[in-house]
Amino acid sequence: MLIRSLLQRGSKKRPVAGNAPARAAFRAPVGSTGRDRMLTLDKIYHAAFVLRDVARRTDLIAAQRLGEGLYLKTENLQLTGSFKLRGAYYKISQLTEEERARGVIACSAGNHAQGVALAATRMGIPSVVCMPDGAPIMKVESTKRLGARVELVKGTYDDAHDRAVELQQQTGMTFIHPYDDDLVIAGQGTIGLEILDQLPDAEAIVVPIGGGGLIAGVALAVKSLRPDVKIYGVQAAGAASMYNAFRDKTYETLDAVDTFADGIAVKTPGEQTFEIIKQYVDDIVTVSEDEIAAAILALMENQKLVAEGAGATPVAAALFGKLPVAGKKTVCLISGGNIDVNILSRVINRGLIMSGRKCNLTIALEDKPGQLTRVSEIISDCGANVVSVQYDLGDTNMAISSCFLKLGLETRDAAQISEIRQKLQDEGFQLV
């Protein structure tokens, strides 16, 4: 096996160029370990060795029903339900005895929180995690069950970060950054080694981006061994901090983020990760909320996999032609599966609409016998199914002798919806 053999014989170090200096408040809180800051391929090998009995070696599965040559790296099936365990565990495993005694603190929207909690608890280290009060309930409760003390902070991830820094300065606990730390990046990079081991002839790897820790580690590992493999990043359009920085070739911070993909809703990308991404990543694209929802639905229906918003972004990019990967052996990294069930319900509904599987029609009807019957016949002849019916008699925009008929339909695809609309119009019905 590639990983095992490399660990046995060692490898040539390949440091990244130009690590940016840390900002005191944001990137290097008091208590952060500053020793041996240079990230190397050897460090990723060492992380793989440390994690061999901790992190699950997740399956790489073919997903031909989603696209020719498409493969899925299923980190949504990782312990804690996301890749974050890898970086958190490796970072905490390298702390000194003095640092362990003081405990660790982190900020997270949920996945990093669970990784820190599990790692710290397994090593007998106290842990505190600051989370935004809007974090999914399942992630909050799971973090508590794994042994961390959780403090909910009003606002966004960035507010939770500020509170974590404040507590860290008061307590002297070691801050475990969710992405902008060389040891965390090294832990995430072990996924790149696994992908090359599982699919040696991979041509492209597509990775979600929030702060950039995952893609930085994967890109450094893969490009160091296989420079010909394309590494692509994907962000939600409503949280495109690294996309903007990569495009503009300068470090940038967003004023706000707006996406249900909470795992990558980051206003400020990592400084270390940005430098690595500039060197090793080939391109970054964005996907819309509707495209993410459609990808989640596609993964559920075709692969029987549940992915959270962040985890589905690579599939969204592949499905909607955002990247030049058609026909190539392409790995989509499904980074996590920790999606709140209430959000999942709304996402499924949105995905059905986006994919043409569900449709809402509003028809202006004359208030006379036989109108509803004829509408029903047309829809039935087209092969669709009516699932909801509502009459609106009070809209001031319609004639006194008319009503609005609002129908919810189950449909096959967008072409069938177009057929229904056309036949209704051909019969003289007015669509609103």
C-alpha positions as CSV (number, residue, x, y, z in Angstrom):
1,M,0.0,0.0,0.0
2,L,1.3,3.5,-0.9
3,I,0.9,5.1,2.5
4,R,2.4,2.2,4.4
5,S,5.4,1.9,2.1
6,L,6.1,5.6,2.2
7,L,5.9,5.6,6.0
8,Q,8.4,2.8,6.1
9,R,11.0,4.2,3.8
10,G,10.4,8.0,4.3
11,S,10.1,10.6,1.6
12,K,11.7,13.7,0.3
13,K,10.5,16.8,2.1
14,R,8.7,19.4,0.1
15,P,8.0,22.5,2.1
16,V,5.4,25.1,1.0
17,A,6.7,28.4,0.0
18,G,6.1,31.6,1.8
19,N,3.9,30.8,4.9
20,A,2.3,34.1,5.8
21,P,3.0,35.4,9.3
22,A,0.2,34.9,11.8
23,R,-2.0,37.7,13.0
24,A,-1.8,37.7,16.8
25,A,-5.4,37.8,17.5
26,F,-6.8,35.6,14.8
27,R,-4.2,33.2,13.7
28,A,-2.0,32.6,16.7
29,P,-3.8,33.1,20.0
30,V,-1.8,32.7,23.2
31,G,-1.0,29.1,23.9
32,S,-0.8,28.1,20.2
33,T,2.2,25.9,19.5
34,G,4.6,27.8,17.3
35,R,7.4,25.2,17.1
36,D,8.3,23.5,13.8
37,R,5.9,25.6,11.7
38,M,7.1,24.4,8.3
39,L,4.5,22.0,6.7
40,T,6.1,19.1,4.9
41,L,5.0,15.9,3.1
42,D,6.8,14.0,5.8
43,K,4.5,15.6,8.4
44,I,1.5,14.3,6.5
45,Y,3.0,10.8,6.5
46,H,3.5,11.1,10.2
47,A,-0.1,12.2,10.6
48,A,-1.2,9.1,8.7
49,F,0.8,6.9,11.1
50,V,-0.7,8.6,14.2
51,L,-4.2,8.3,12.8
52,R,-3.9,4.7,11.6
53,D,-5.9,3.3,14.5
54,V,-8.1,6.4,15.1
55,A,-9.5,7.7,11.8
56,R,-11.5,5.4,9.5
57,R,-10.0,4.7,6.1
58,T,-13.1,5.8,4.3
59,D,-14.2,4.0,1.1
60,L,-13.7,5.4,-2.3
61,I,-16.7,4.4,-4.4
62,A,-17.5,4.6,-8.1
63,A,-20.5,6.9,-8.8
64,Q,-21.3,6.2,-12.4
65,R,-24.9,7.1,-12.0
66,L,-23.8,10.6,-11.2
67,G,-21.3,10.9,-14.0
68,E,-18.8,8.9,-16.1
69,G,-15.5,8.5,-14.3
70,L,-16.9,10.0,-11.0
71,Y,-15.8,8.7,-7.6
72,L,-16.7,9.6,-4.1
73,K,-14.4,9.8,-1.1
74,T,-16.8,9.2,1.7
75,E,-15.6,11.2,4.6
76,N,-19.3,11.7,5.6
77,L,-18.9,8.1,6.9
78,Q,-15.9,9.1,9.0
79,L,-16.0,8.9,12.8
80,T,-17.9,12.0,14.0
81,G,-19.4,12.2,10.5
82,S,-16.7,14.4,8.9
83,F,-13.0,14.7,8.0
84,K,-12.4,17.1,10.8
85,L,-11.4,14.4,13.2
86,R,-8.1,13.8,11.3
87,G,-6.7,17.3,11.8
88,A,-8.0,17.8,15.3
89,Y,-6.7,14.5,16.6
90,Y,-3.2,14.9,15.0
91,K,-2.9,18.5,16.3
92,I,-3.9,17.5,19.9
93,S,-1.7,14.3,19.8
94,Q,1.4,16.6,19.3
95,L,0.8,18.8,22.4
96,T,3.3,18.7,25.2
97,E,2.3,17.3,28.6
98,E,2.1,20.9,30.0
99,E,-0.2,21.9,27.1
100,R,-2.4,18.8,27.7
101,A,-2.7,19.6,31.4
102,R,-4.1,23.1,30.6
103,G,-6.6,21.7,28.2
104,V,-7.7,22.7,24.7
105,I,-10.2,25.2,23.3
106,A,-11.7,25.6,19.9
107,C,-14.4,27.4,17.9
108,S,-16.6,25.6,15.4
109,A,-19.9,25.5,13.6
110,G,-20.0,21.8,14.5
111,N,-17.7,19.4,12.7
112,H,-14.4,20.6,14.1
113,A,-16.1,20.8,17.5
114,Q,-16.8,17.1,17.3
115,G,-13.3,16.2,16.2
116,V,-11.8,18.2,19.0
117,A,-14.2,16.8,21.6
118,L,-13.5,13.2,20.5
119,A,-9.7,13.6,20.3
120,A,-9.4,15.4,23.6
121,T,-11.7,12.9,25.5
122,R,-9.7,9.9,24.1
123,M,-6.5,11.5,25.4
124,G,-7.9,12.5,28.7
125,I,-7.7,16.3,28.0
126,P,-10.3,18.8,29.0
127,S,-11.9,20.6,26.1
128,V,-14.1,23.7,25.6
129,V,-15.8,24.5,22.3
130,C,-17.4,27.9,21.4
131,M,-20.2,27.5,18.8
132,P,-22.5,30.0,17.1
133,D,-26.0,29.8,18.6
134,G,-27.3,29.0,15.2
135,A,-25.3,25.8,14.8
136,P,-27.4,22.7,14.0
137,I,-28.7,21.2,17.2
138,M,-27.4,17.7,16.3
139,K,-23.9,19.1,16.0
140,V,-24.1,20.9,19.4
141,E,-25.5,17.8,21.2
142,S,-23.0,15.5,19.6
143,T,-20.2,17.7,20.7
144,K,-21.5,17.5,24.3
145,R,-21.9,13.7,24.1
146,L,-18.3,13.4,23.0
147,G,-17.1,15.1,26.2
148,A,-16.5,18.8,25.4
149,R,-18.0,21.7,27.4
150,V,-20.0,23.8,24.8
151,E,-20.5,27.6,25.0
152,L,-23.1,28.9,22.6
153,V,-22.2,32.4,21.3
154,K,-24.7,34.7,19.8
155,G,-23.9,35.5,16.1
156,T,-21.7,33.8,13.5
157,Y,-18.7,31.6,13.5
158,D,-16.5,34.7,13.7
159,D,-18.2,35.7,16.9
160,A,-17.6,32.3,18.3
161,H,-14.0,32.6,17.3
162,D,-13.6,35.9,19.2
163,R,-15.1,34.4,22.3
164,A,-12.8,31.4,22.1
165,V,-9.8,33.6,21.8
166,E,-11.0,35.6,24.8
167,L,-11.4,32.4,26.9
168,Q,-8.1,31.1,25.7
169,Q,-6.3,34.2,26.9
170,Q,-8.0,33.9,30.3
171,T,-7.3,30.2,30.8
172,G,-4.1,29.5,29.0
173,M,-5.7,26.6,27.1
174,T,-4.3,25.6,23.8
175,F,-6.3,27.0,20.8
176,I,-7.0,24.3,18.2
177,H,-7.6,26.2,15.0
178,P,-10.1,24.6,12.7
179,Y,-8.0,25.1,9.6
180,D,-5.1,27.6,9.8
181,D,-2.6,25.4,11.5
182,D,0.2,23.2,9.9
183,L,-0.6,20.2,12.1
184,V,-4.3,20.4,11.4
185,I,-3.6,20.8,7.7
186,A,-1.3,17.7,7.8
187,G,-4.0,15.6,9.4
188,Q,-6.5,16.6,6.6
189,G,-3.8,15.8,4.1
190,T,-3.9,12.2,4.9
191,I,-7.0,12.0,2.8
192,G,-4.9,12.9,-0.2
193,L,-2.6,9.9,0.5
194,E,-5.6,7.6,0.8
195,I,-7.1,8.8,-2.5
196,L,-3.9,8.1,-4.4
197,D,-3.6,4.7,-2.7
198,Q,-7.2,3.8,-3.6
199,L,-7.2,5.3,-7.1
200,P,-3.6,5.6,-8.4
201,D,-4.7,6.8,-11.8
202,A,-6.9,9.6,-10.5
203,E,-6.9,12.6,-12.8
204,A,-8.8,15.2,-10.7
205,I,-9.8,15.8,-7.1
206,V,-12.6,18.2,-6.2
207,V,-12.6,19.5,-2.6
208,P,-14.9,21.8,-0.6
209,I,-13.4,25.0,0.8
210,G,-14.3,26.9,3.9
211,G,-11.1,28.2,5.6
212,G,-9.0,26.0,3.3
213,G,-7.5,23.4,5.7
214,L,-8.8,20.4,3.9
215,I,-7.9,21.4,0.3
216,A,-4.5,22.7,1.5
217,G,-3.6,19.4,3.0
218,V,-5.0,17.3,0.1
219,A,-3.4,19.5,-2.5
220,L,0.1,19.5,-0.9
221,A,0.0,15.7,-0.5
222,V,-1.3,14.9,-3.9
223,K,0.7,17.5,-5.9
224,S,3.9,16.4,-4.1
225,L,3.4,12.9,-5.4
226,R,1.4,13.4,-8.6
227,P,1.9,16.9,-9.9
228,D,-0.3,16.0,-13.0
229,V,-3.4,15.5,-10.9
230,K,-5.8,18.5,-11.0
231,I,-6.9,19.9,-7.7
232,Y,-10.1,21.9,-7.8
233,G,-11.8,23.7,-4.9
234,V,-15.5,24.5,-4.5
235,Q,-17.2,27.2,-2.3
236,A,-20.8,28.2,-1.8
237,A,-21.5,31.3,-3.8
238,G,-22.8,33.0,-0.6
239,A,-19.5,32.4,1.3
240,A,-16.8,32.8,-1.4
241,S,-13.9,34.1,0.7
242,M,-11.2,31.9,-0.7
243,Y,-12.7,32.0,-4.2
244,N,-12.3,35.8,-4.2
245,A,-8.8,35.7,-2.7
246,F,-7.7,33.1,-5.3
247,R,-9.2,35.1,-8.1
248,D,-7.9,38.5,-7.0
249,K,-4.5,37.0,-5.8
250,T,-4.8,38.8,-2.5
251,Y,-6.0,37.8,0.9
252,E,-9.6,39.0,1.5
253,T,-12.3,38.9,4.2
254,L,-16.0,39.0,3.4
255,D,-18.4,41.3,5.2
256,A,-21.0,38.6,5.6
257,V,-21.8,35.0,4.5
258,D,-25.1,33.6,3.4
259,T,-25.4,29.8,2.9
260,F,-27.0,26.8,4.5
261,A,-23.7,25.0,4.0
262,D,-22.6,25.9,7.6
263,G,-19.4,23.8,7.4
264,I,-17.9,26.2,4.8
265,A,-19.6,29.5,5.9
266,V,-16.3,31.3,6.6
267,K,-15.8,35.0,6.2
268,T,-12.0,34.9,6.7
269,P,-9.9,32.2,4.9
270,G,-6.7,30.9,6.4
271,E,-3.5,32.7,5.8
272,Q,-1.4,29.6,5.8
273,T,-4.0,27.8,3.7
274,F,-4.2,30.6,1.2
275,E,-0.4,30.4,0.6
276,I,-0.6,26.6,0.0
277,I,-3.7,27.0,-2.2
278,K,-2.0,29.6,-4.4
279,Q,0.8,27.2,-5.0
280,Y,-1.0,23.8,-5.4
281,V,-4.6,24.4,-6.4
282,D,-5.5,24.6,-10.1
283,D,-8.9,26.4,-9.8
284,I,-11.7,27.3,-7.5
285,V,-15.4,27.7,-8.5
286,T,-18.6,28.5,-6.7
287,V,-22.0,26.7,-6.6
288,S,-25.5,28.1,-5.8
289,E,-27.7,27.0,-2.9
290,D,-30.1,25.3,-5.4
291,E,-27.2,23.4,-7.0
292,I,-26.0,22.3,-3.6
293,A,-29.6,21.1,-2.7
294,A,-29.8,19.2,-6.0
295,A,-26.5,17.5,-5.3
296,I,-27.6,16.4,-1.8
297,L,-30.7,14.9,-3.4
298,A,-28.7,13.2,-6.1
299,L,-26.4,11.6,-3.6
300,M,-29.3,10.3,-1.5
301,E,-31.2,8.9,-4.5
302,N,-28.4,7.5,-6.5
303,Q,-25.7,6.6,-4.0
304,K,-27.7,6.2,-0.7
305,L,-25.4,8.7,0.9
306,V,-26.4,11.6,3.2
307,A,-24.1,14.6,2.8
308,E,-24.3,18.0,4.4
309,G,-24.3,21.2,2.3
310,A,-20.5,21.6,2.5
311,G,-19.9,17.9,1.6
312,A,-22.2,18.1,-1.4
313,T,-20.5,21.0,-3.1
314,P,-17.9,19.0,-5.1
315,V,-20.8,16.9,-6.6
316,A,-22.7,20.1,-7.3
317,A,-19.7,21.4,-9.2
318,A,-19.4,18.2,-11.2
319,L,-23.2,17.8,-11.9
320,F,-23.6,21.4,-13.2
321,G,-20.5,21.5,-15.3
322,K,-18.6,24.0,-13.3
323,L,-15.3,22.2,-13.9
324,P,-13.5,20.6,-16.9
325,V,-13.8,17.0,-15.5
326,A,-16.2,15.3,-17.9
327,G,-15.0,11.8,-18.7
328,K,-12.0,12.1,-16.4
329,K,-11.4,9.9,-13.4
330,T,-12.5,12.5,-10.8
331,V,-12.8,12.1,-7.1
332,C,-15.4,14.3,-5.3
333,L,-14.5,14.6,-1.6
334,I,-17.7,14.3,0.4
335,S,-16.3,16.1,3.5
336,G,-19.2,15.5,5.9
337,G,-22.7,14.2,6.5
338,N,-23.8,16.1,9.6
339,I,-26.9,17.8,8.3
340,D,-29.8,18.8,10.6
341,V,-32.9,16.8,9.8
342,N,-35.1,20.0,9.5
343,I,-32.6,21.5,7.1
344,L,-32.5,18.2,5.2
345,S,-36.3,18.2,4.7
346,R,-36.2,21.7,3.2
347,V,-33.1,20.8,1.1
348,I,-34.9,17.7,-0.3
349,N,-37.9,19.9,-1.2
350,R,-35.6,22.5,-2.9
351,G,-33.7,19.7,-4.6
352,L,-36.9,18.2,-6.0
353,I,-37.9,21.6,-7.4
354,M,-34.5,22.2,-8.8
355,S,-34.3,18.9,-10.6
356,G,-37.9,19.1,-12.0
357,R,-39.2,16.4,-9.7
358,K,-41.7,18.8,-8.1
359,C,-43.7,21.7,-9.5
360,N,-46.1,24.4,-8.3
361,L,-48.6,25.8,-10.7
362,T,-51.1,28.6,-10.3
363,I,-53.9,28.7,-12.8
364,A,-56.5,31.4,-13.3
365,L,-59.9,29.6,-13.6
366,E,-63.3,30.7,-14.6
367,D,-65.7,29.8,-11.8
368,K,-67.8,27.3,-13.8
369,P,-68.4,23.5,-13.7
370,G,-65.8,21.2,-15.4
371,Q,-62.8,23.5,-15.1
372,L,-61.0,21.5,-12.5
373,T,-61.9,18.2,-14.2
374,R,-60.3,19.3,-17.4
375,V,-57.1,20.5,-15.7
376,S,-56.9,17.1,-13.9
377,E,-57.3,15.2,-17.2
378,I,-54.5,17.2,-18.8
379,I,-52.1,16.6,-16.0
380,S,-53.0,12.9,-15.8
381,D,-52.5,12.5,-19.6
382,C,-49.0,14.0,-19.2
383,G,-48.2,11.4,-16.5
384,A,-47.8,13.7,-13.5
385,N,-49.4,13.4,-10.1
386,V,-51.4,16.1,-8.2
387,V,-50.3,16.1,-4.5
388,S,-52.0,19.3,-3.3
389,V,-54.9,21.5,-4.3
390,Q,-55.8,25.0,-3.1
391,Y,-58.4,27.5,-4.2
392,D,-57.8,31.2,-3.7
393,L,-61.1,33.2,-4.1
394,G,-59.9,36.4,-2.3
395,D,-57.1,37.7,-4.5
396,T,-57.9,41.3,-5.5
397,N,-56.0,40.9,-8.8
398,M,-58.5,38.5,-10.3
399,A,-62.0,38.9,-11.7
400,I,-65.0,38.5,-9.4
401,S,-66.1,35.5,-11.5
402,S,-62.7,33.8,-11.3
403,C,-60.4,32.0,-8.8
404,F,-56.8,31.0,-8.6
405,L,-56.2,27.3,-8.6
406,K,-52.8,26.4,-6.9
407,L,-51.6,22.9,-7.6
408,G,-48.6,21.0,-6.2
409,L,-47.4,18.3,-8.7
410,E,-45.0,15.4,-8.6
411,T,-43.2,15.3,-12.0
412,R,-40.6,13.4,-13.8
413,D,-38.3,16.2,-15.0
414,A,-38.2,19.8,-16.4
415,A,-39.3,18.5,-19.8
416,Q,-42.5,17.1,-18.4
417,I,-43.3,20.3,-16.5
418,S,-42.9,22.2,-19.8
419,E,-45.2,19.8,-21.6
420,I,-47.9,20.3,-18.9
421,R,-47.7,24.0,-19.0
422,Q,-47.9,24.0,-22.8
423,K,-50.9,21.8,-23.0
424,L,-52.7,23.8,-20.3
425,Q,-52.1,27.0,-22.4
426,D,-53.2,25.2,-25.6
427,E,-56.5,24.5,-23.9
428,G,-56.9,28.1,-23.1
429,F,-56.0,28.1,-19.4
430,Q,-54.1,31.1,-18.1
431,L,-51.0,30.3,-16.0
432,V,-50.1,32.9,-13.4
